[in-house]
Amino acid sequence: MQIDPPEEAGSLVLIDLSGKTRPLSTYRGKAVLLNFWASWCPPCRRELPILRRLQARAAREPFVVLPVSLDKSAATVRTYLDRLGLADLTTFIDAEGIVASGPKSAKPTPFPLYGMPMTYLLDREARSVGYLVGEADWTSPEGLELLRFYGRAAS
């Protein structure tokens, strides 16, 4: 689903599993695949290995891959990723629901969730340009071309 006009997201701050913060503005100049997932979500489990492969490839691409877990603790996320053999997947956590929230949330967030997993695509200017509900093979030729398009497209 396309978001028109694009919505600014660069002021948002993500938290990694060790508690360090990283503003989305850090990634300006590259497209951002912002994927929301949780350990209790079966489709997320199938998509996580795809995200890991895409993350490994992204060093040579005009995009970055930022998975964000909605689990309540970093320990839960680490244990889950270890169990799946994905300990090297760089992920963030939104345990407090500050970045993303579901439709029954009491407070609005920058990234509303309509299902799981859910992925937002941000352009080179850190603006949200679209989203997809459900799992996807982002390493497919079509997925890569979409990411490359937004990674190269001038605003």
Buried (B, 14 or more C-beta within 10 A) or exposed (E): EEBEEBBBBBEBEBBBBEEEEBEBBBBBEBBBBBBBBBBEBEBBBEBBBBBBBBBEBBEEBBBBBBBBBBBBEBEBBBBBBEEBEBEEBEBBBBBEBBBBBBEEEEEEBBBBBEEBBBBBBBBBBBBBBBBBBEBBBBBEEEBBEBBBBBBEEEE
